[in-house]
Amino acid sequence: MIGMEVTVPRLVVASYKGKNGKTAVTLALAYALIKAGLKVSMFKVGPDYIDPSYHSVIVNAPSRNLDYVLMGDKVVTRFYRYSLNSDIAIIEGVSGLYDSVDGISEVGSTAQIAKLLRAPIVFVINGGERINRTVRAIIRGG
């Protein structure tokens, strides 16, 4: 990692839980950016193979996994290598933003990857879940 600075604009798509629309939002963002003429590189947090296959169809290029549990700090090197010639990189999170392998630390979480990559987060909330005021509590953290 010495001498390597990640400069490509990047964005993490996350949510407070799984099965909440992250993939749909990720694909819509990628599609819109491609239609705007940008070269988009795609990534998925964790050892997922289904969502990256959808990513690949949209960008017509491989989507790469960023799995801290299996790769450790090499996820940063991997991100750097596969986003280098892109105009923007989109990283789709896994499960909830802070959900981790052990349920105690942040190891393997989307939050950990966002911190490592110094990436801003688009937070997806499914408004069709019959919630209203609860959304405010989720966003504000309490």
N, C-alpha and C positions, 0 to 999 in steps of 0.2 A: 504494500500500500504506500510505501515511501515514494514521494514524487508524483503520486497519482491524485489528481483532484477531480472530483466529479462535478462537471459544470453543466451537463445537459439539464434543461428544465425537466422537472419530474413531479409526479403527483401520485399520492396513494389514495385508493378508493377503499374506504373502511365502513364498518357499521357497528352497532352495539351487539349484534348477534349474527349467526349464520342464517342462510335462507331468507335474506332480507332485501335482495335486489342489487347486491354489489356487482354481480356479473352483468346484469342488464345495463346498469349505469356505466360500467367500464367499457362495454362494447359500444354503447351510444357515444361516449366521449371519443373513443378511438375513431369511430366512423366519421364523426363530425370533423375531427382534426385532419383526418386523411382527405376528406372532401374539401377542406380549406387549403390543401396543398402541402401539409406537413408530413415528414417521415416520422412515424410513430414506432417506438419499440415497446414491447409488452412483456410484463413479468407477473408472476403469481407467487404470493407468499405461501410457503409450505410445500409439501410433496403431492401436489394436485396434478392430475393429468387431463381431467375433463375440461375445466375452465381454460387452460392454455390451448387446448385444441380449438375452442371457440375463438380465442384471441387470434390464433394463427390464420383462421379463415378471414377475419376482418382485415388484418394487416398484410396478409399474404407473405408472412415470414414467421419463423419459429417464435414462440413465447417461451421465456425461460423461468424456471422455478428459482426462488430465493428462499431456501430452507435453512435457517440458522442451525437447527438441530443437527442436520447432516453436514453442513458446510462451515459452520462457525463464521469467523470474520471474513472468510473467502466470499461471502455473499456480496460484499462491497466490490471486490475485484471482479466478480462475475457481472454485477450490474454495470460497472465501468466498461468492461470489455464489450458487452452486448448493447450498450446504449450510446457508445462513442460517436457513431455517425448519424445519430437521430436528432430530429428537431425537438422532440419531447419523448419522455418515457412515462408510461402509465403502469403502476404496480397495483394489482388487485389484491386486497387483503384476504385473510383467512378468518373464519369464525367471527367473533367479536373483536373489537380493536385491542383489548387488553387480554384476551383469552390466550393462555399459554399451555405448554406441554404439561406442566405440573400443577397448574391452577394457583400457584403461589407467586412465582417469579414472572418476569416478562419474557423468558426464553422461548423463542419460537413464535412470539406474538407479532401481529401486524404493527403494533406500537414500537416494538424493538427494531423492526426493519425500517420504519419511518424515521426513527432517531438515528440509526446508523447511516442512512442515506441523506439525512437532513432534508427530508421531503415534507411538503405540506400535505394535509389530509383533507379529502372531500368526504364528509360524513353522511352516509346514506341512512335515511329513516323512512321506513315504509308507512306512509300515511294511511294506507288502506287497512291497517290492523285494528281499526276501531279504537284508536287512541286520539286524544286531543290535548288536554292540559299536561298529560304525562310527557309529551314531547319536550316541553320546556324543562321538566325535571331531568330528562335524559341529557339534554344539551348542557344544562347548567351543572349537572353532576349531583343532583340531590333534591 
